[in-house]
Each structure stands twice: as structure tokens, then as C-alpha cells.
Amino acid sequence: MAKKKFNTSNLVSEVGSAASNITGKFSPSPSVPTGDRIEKAVRDNIKILPELEFFIRKLGESEYNLLKEDISKNGCKESIKLWRREDDFVIVDGHHRYQICQELGIDFKTESLDFASIEDVKIFMAKLQLGRRNLTPQESSYLRGMQYGLSRKTAGGIQEDSGQGRTRTLLAQEYGVSEATIMRDYKLYRGLEKVGEAIKQDYLSGDSFLRKMHIEYIAVEELLDVQRFIYFIERGGSLEEYKAQSQHGTQQIQTAPNGSKSKPSYFEAFASKFDKELKVADTERKQEMKHMLQRMLEKIG
């Protein structure tokens, strides 16, 4: 006998929620499902989208164990926030709490939110992350840039970005930064979307040999061979040297400027570049470098 497909059409009208858009146009208003039947129907259809996994802030082992111990003793006090779709419910906040409750068999409450698109969901989750204190400077910049880029999109294309209500002005006011910072954040976001997931994660965690100026260069150079550029910088080349060589044809850009065919170790290249940069770094960059070293030392133990 075929399994009957779950239909949420009736459930949707019973659960109810307010529209959500985190660009400032709308404010999400959660609705708490009522009744055991509705709660069970929701829980049986909860999903985690791989496309949204980036927004799930990874917890260290000690952090996760502390949260697990608290939920074990006191229950899950905070509701799991869900994006209500036609046939399922996608977690947008509370992934770790949901996982722990599943492991321990502990009951939990849910809150359903309506979103017009996956872009609106990403904006919502980016805003949640920016409200937390354990982000690296790179992550904060990337998330602001993402929010700017996604907030400008409309069903018909790109929204006009002018006047007092323009997106950059609203975001600058919301996060206490300048409009110029928002535009630099957007450039960083565009660049990181081109480099591949592994390199992006390294940069955002503060563990990358790439600097902000490298990412911004990747963002604006539409015809750039990104992989070749990254390889050149990894081998000890500078941005200025790459630009100079590229003027003579991309085929000549094969090795680091010293012509060595043997690739230096990552540590040697990193130590050399770190020392040079530290001598000329401004206060903001020194803070980024300090945070990066701290993260690396934590990994070493």
C-alpha cells in the first residue's frame, strides 16, 4: 500500500505566522503551534537544508557538551525556529538544540515563520549570526556583504539602491558601520563566492594565506583565472607582482616570482608573509592577525 503523502495545507492555516524579511521591510512574527496533532505533524516533517549549513555556527566539543548537559537537566527552553514550506519545515535557528533533543529524546517546542524565498531565509540567518559575539571579523564582514547583496534582489531583478532608504544606508545604521564599509563587505562577499568552499572557510576562520585585498581583487576581475591566482599567492607571490606579470600574458604566470619550481612549505610561506605584513599593518589588520594566530594555537592545543 502506498504511503500517504503528508499534506500541510490544513496545517498551514492552523499554525499561522507572519511574513518575514530582515532587510527592515518586515519583521518576523513567530506563531507557536497549538495542539498535539499539529506539533507531531510539524516534527515529523522537519528538515535541514545543506544549502543553509554554512549558517550553522559550529560548536566546540566543550560548548556542545555544556549545551547538552543544560538541556538534559532543564529541558529545551528555547523554541526551534522553522521555515514553513509546502510539504516540510526547515530549521532556520536551533540546529544544535534540535540535534541534542533528538539524541536525548527530549521534547521541544517549535515556532513557524513564513519566507518568500530562500534568499530571505539566508538574510534572516545571517542577521541571527551577526547578533552573536563569537564571529571572526572576516565572518562579520562576509555576512554583512551577503545581506547587502541578497537584500537588493527582488522578483524582477535588482532593486534601485538610491535615496535615504537605500539598502547600504539601512545596513550601515543597523550595524553601526559606514556605508563604505558595507560596500567593502559586499566586495568581500562577491570574491569569496568565487574561491571554492574550502578556501572560503579557511579565510572566514582566519586561517588563510589570502588577505582581504586578494579577495577584493578576485571580486572585481571578471576574467581572472581564480585558481591560478590563488596558486601564485600561495607560493609567495604578491598582488603587485601578479598584476605586473599578467600584463605580459597569463601563460607566463606559472611560478612564484623567484622562479623556484619547488613549492615552499605552507608554514615557511606563512611565516615570511606574516612577518612582512605585521611591520606595515594598521590597527584593524593587526587585530585580524592576532585573532588568526589565536585560532591556530587553539587547534594545536
C-alpha positions as CSV (number, residue, x, y, z in Angstrom):
1,M,0.0,0.0,0.0
2,A,1.5,3.4,-1.0
3,K,2.4,5.7,1.8
4,K,0.1,8.6,2.1
5,K,1.8,11.9,1.4
6,F,1.7,14.5,4.2
7,N,-0.3,17.5,3.2
8,T,0.2,20.7,5.1
9,S,-2.5,22.8,3.5
10,N,-4.8,22.4,6.5
11,L,-1.9,22.6,8.9
12,V,-0.7,25.8,7.4
13,S,-4.0,27.6,8.2
14,E,-4.0,26.3,11.8
15,V,-0.4,27.1,12.6
16,G,-0.2,30.5,11.1
17,S,2.7,33.0,11.1
18,A,3.7,36.4,10.0
19,A,5.7,37.3,6.9
20,S,9.4,37.7,7.4
21,N,12.0,39.9,5.7
22,I,15.1,41.0,7.6
23,T,16.0,43.9,5.4
24,G,13.8,46.1,7.6
25,K,10.7,45.9,5.4
26,F,9.1,43.2,7.6
27,S,9.6,41.8,11.0
28,P,9.1,38.0,11.5
29,S,6.4,37.2,14.0
30,P,6.6,33.6,15.2
31,S,3.4,31.6,15.8
32,V,3.5,28.8,18.3
33,P,1.7,25.7,17.1
34,T,-1.1,24.5,19.3
35,G,-2.4,21.0,19.9
36,D,-0.6,17.7,20.0
37,R,-1.7,16.8,16.4
38,I,-0.2,19.9,14.9
39,E,3.1,19.6,16.9
40,K,3.5,16.0,15.8
41,A,2.8,16.8,12.2
42,V,5.5,19.6,12.3
43,R,8.1,17.4,14.0
44,D,7.6,14.5,11.6
45,N,8.5,16.8,8.7
46,I,11.5,18.9,10.0
47,K,14.4,19.1,7.5
48,I,17.9,20.6,7.5
49,L,18.9,22.1,4.1
50,P,22.5,21.5,3.0
51,E,22.4,24.9,1.3
52,L,21.9,26.6,4.7
53,E,24.6,24.6,6.6
54,F,27.0,27.5,6.3
55,F,24.9,29.5,8.7
56,I,25.0,26.8,11.4
57,R,27.7,28.1,13.8
58,K,29.9,25.1,14.7
59,L,30.2,24.5,18.4
60,G,33.4,23.2,20.0
61,E,33.2,19.9,21.9
62,S,33.1,21.6,25.3
63,E,30.4,24.1,24.1
64,Y,28.3,21.3,22.7
65,N,28.6,19.2,25.9
66,L,27.7,22.2,28.1
67,L,24.6,22.8,26.0
68,K,23.7,19.1,26.1
69,E,24.1,19.0,29.9
70,D,21.9,22.1,30.3
71,I,19.1,20.6,28.1
72,S,19.4,17.3,29.8
73,K,18.8,18.9,33.2
74,N,16.4,21.8,32.3
75,G,14.8,20.8,29.0
76,C,14.9,22.7,25.8
77,K,13.5,26.1,26.9
78,E,14.0,28.0,23.6
79,S,11.8,27.0,20.6
80,I,13.3,25.7,17.3
81,K,12.6,28.2,14.6
82,L,11.3,26.7,11.3
83,W,10.7,27.9,7.8
84,R,7.3,26.6,6.8
85,R,7.2,25.3,3.2
86,E,4.5,23.4,1.3
87,D,5.4,19.9,2.5
88,D,8.0,20.3,5.2
89,F,9.6,22.6,7.8
90,V,13.2,23.7,7.5
91,I,15.2,24.6,10.6
92,V,16.5,28.2,10.5
93,D,17.6,28.5,14.1
94,G,18.2,25.9,16.8
95,H,20.1,23.2,14.9
96,H,22.2,22.2,17.8
97,R,19.3,22.2,20.2
98,Y,17.3,20.1,17.8
99,Q,20.2,17.6,17.4
100,I,20.6,17.3,21.2
101,C,16.8,16.8,21.7
102,Q,16.8,14.0,19.1
103,E,19.8,12.3,20.8
104,L,18.3,12.5,24.3
105,G,14.6,12.0,23.3
106,I,13.7,15.3,24.9
107,D,10.6,17.3,23.9
108,F,10.9,20.7,22.3
109,K,8.7,23.5,21.0
110,T,8.7,25.0,17.5
111,E,8.0,28.4,16.0
112,S,6.9,28.7,12.4
113,L,7.9,31.6,10.1
114,D,6.9,32.4,6.5
115,F,9.6,33.5,4.0
116,A,9.1,34.4,0.4
117,S,12.3,32.8,-0.9
118,I,15.5,31.1,0.1
119,E,17.2,34.4,-0.2
120,D,15.0,35.8,2.6
121,V,15.9,32.8,4.7
122,K,19.6,33.4,4.2
123,I,19.2,37.1,5.2
124,F,17.3,36.0,8.4
125,M,20.0,33.5,9.3
126,A,22.8,36.0,8.5
127,K,21.2,38.5,10.8
128,L,20.9,36.0,13.6
129,Q,24.7,35.2,13.3
130,L,25.6,38.9,13.2
131,G,23.7,39.3,16.5
132,R,26.1,36.8,18.2
133,R,29.6,37.7,19.6
134,N,31.7,34.7,18.6
135,L,32.3,35.7,14.9
136,T,35.6,36.5,13.4
137,P,36.0,39.9,11.8
138,Q,36.0,38.2,8.4
139,E,32.8,36.4,9.1
140,S,31.1,39.6,10.2
141,S,32.2,41.3,7.1
142,Y,31.1,38.4,4.8
143,L,27.6,38.2,6.4
144,R,27.0,42.0,6.1
145,G,28.1,41.8,2.5
146,M,25.8,38.8,1.9
147,Q,22.9,40.6,3.5
148,Y,23.5,43.6,1.3
149,G,23.7,41.5,-1.9
150,L,20.6,39.4,-1.2
151,S,18.6,42.3,0.2
152,R,18.9,44.2,-3.1
153,K,17.3,41.3,-5.1
154,T,13.6,41.5,-6.0
155,A,11.4,39.2,-8.0
156,G,12.0,41.4,-11.0
157,G,15.8,41.8,-10.7
158,I,17.9,44.3,-8.8
159,Q,16.3,46.9,-6.6
160,E,17.2,50.6,-7.1
161,D,19.8,51.5,-4.5
162,S,19.4,55.2,-4.1
163,G,17.9,57.7,-1.7
164,Q,17.7,57.7,2.1
165,G,16.1,54.3,2.2
166,R,18.8,52.6,0.1
167,T,20.0,49.2,1.3
168,R,23.5,50.3,2.2
169,T,22.3,53.2,4.4
170,L,19.9,50.9,6.3
171,L,22.5,48.2,6.9
172,A,25.1,50.8,7.9
173,Q,22.7,52.2,10.5
174,E,21.7,48.7,11.7
175,Y,25.3,47.5,12.3
176,G,26.9,50.8,13.3
177,V,29.4,51.0,10.4
178,S,29.8,53.3,7.5
179,E,28.2,52.9,4.1
180,A,31.7,52.5,2.6
181,T,32.3,49.5,5.0
182,I,29.1,47.9,3.7
183,M,30.3,48.2,0.1
184,R,33.7,46.7,1.0
185,D,31.8,43.9,2.8
186,Y,29.8,43.3,-0.4
187,K,33.0,43.1,-2.4
188,L,34.5,40.6,0.0
189,Y,31.3,38.5,-0.2
190,R,31.4,38.5,-4.0
191,G,35.1,37.5,-4.0
192,L,34.6,34.6,-1.5
193,E,31.8,33.2,-3.6
194,K,34.3,32.6,-6.4
195,V,37.1,30.8,-4.5
196,G,35.5,27.5,-3.5
197,E,34.1,26.3,-0.2
198,A,37.3,25.1,1.4
199,I,39.3,28.3,0.8
200,K,36.3,30.4,1.8
201,Q,36.0,28.6,5.1
202,D,39.8,29.0,5.8
203,Y,39.6,32.7,5.1
204,L,36.5,33.2,7.3
205,S,38.0,31.3,10.2
206,G,41.2,33.4,10.0
207,D,43.4,30.5,8.8
208,S,44.1,31.6,5.2
209,F,47.2,32.9,3.5
210,L,44.9,35.1,1.4
211,R,44.3,38.7,2.5
212,K,41.3,40.9,2.1
213,M,42.9,42.7,-0.8
214,H,43.3,39.4,-2.6
215,I,39.7,38.5,-2.2
216,E,38.6,42.0,-3.3
217,Y,40.8,41.6,-6.4
218,I,39.1,38.3,-7.2
219,A,35.7,40.0,-6.8
220,V,36.3,42.8,-9.4
221,E,38.4,40.9,-12.0
222,E,35.8,39.2,-14.1
223,L,38.2,37.4,-16.4
224,L,40.6,36.3,-13.7
225,D,41.8,32.7,-13.6
226,V,41.0,32.4,-9.9
227,Q,42.8,29.1,-9.2
228,R,45.9,30.2,-10.9
229,F,45.9,33.5,-9.0
230,I,45.4,31.6,-5.7
231,Y,48.3,29.2,-6.5
232,F,50.6,32.2,-7.3
233,I,49.8,33.9,-4.0
234,E,50.2,30.7,-2.0
235,R,53.7,30.2,-3.5
236,G,54.8,33.6,-2.1
237,G,53.9,36.0,-4.9
238,S,52.4,39.4,-4.2
239,L,49.3,41.0,-5.8
240,E,51.5,43.7,-7.4
241,E,53.8,41.0,-9.0
242,Y,50.8,39.1,-10.3
243,K,49.4,42.3,-11.9
244,A,52.7,43.0,-13.5
245,Q,53.1,39.5,-14.9
246,S,49.5,39.4,-16.1
247,Q,50.2,42.3,-18.4
248,H,52.6,40.1,-20.4
249,G,50.1,37.3,-20.8
250,T,48.6,34.8,-18.4
251,Q,50.6,31.9,-19.8
252,Q,53.7,33.4,-18.2
253,I,52.2,33.2,-14.7
254,Q,53.4,29.8,-13.8
255,T,55.6,30.1,-10.7
256,A,56.3,32.4,-7.8
257,P,58.4,35.5,-8.7
258,N,61.7,33.9,-7.6
259,G,61.3,31.3,-10.3
260,S,61.6,28.4,-7.9
261,K,60.0,25.2,-9.1
262,S,59.8,23.7,-5.6
263,K,56.9,24.9,-3.6
264,P,57.8,26.2,-0.1
265,S,56.1,24.7,2.8
266,Y,52.9,26.3,3.9
267,F,54.5,27.3,7.3
268,E,57.5,28.9,5.6
269,A,55.4,30.9,3.2
270,F,53.0,31.9,6.0
271,A,55.8,32.9,8.5
272,S,57.5,35.0,5.9
273,K,54.4,36.8,4.7
274,F,53.1,37.2,8.3
275,D,56.3,38.9,9.4
276,K,56.4,41.3,6.4
277,E,52.7,42.2,6.8
278,L,53.0,42.8,10.6
279,K,55.5,45.6,10.0
280,V,53.1,47.6,7.9
281,A,49.7,46.5,9.2
282,D,47.2,49.0,10.6
283,T,45.3,48.5,13.9
284,E,42.4,46.7,12.3
285,R,44.6,44.3,10.4
286,K,46.7,43.6,13.5
287,Q,43.5,42.6,15.3
288,E,42.7,40.2,12.5
289,M,46.2,38.7,12.5
290,K,46.1,38.3,16.3
291,H,42.7,36.5,16.1
292,M,44.0,34.3,13.4
293,L,47.0,33.2,15.5
294,Q,44.8,32.5,18.4
295,R,42.6,30.3,16.3
296,M,45.7,28.4,15.0
297,L,47.1,27.9,18.5
298,E,43.8,26.6,19.7
299,K,43.9,23.9,17.0
300,I,47.4,22.9,18.1
301,G,46.3,22.5,21.7
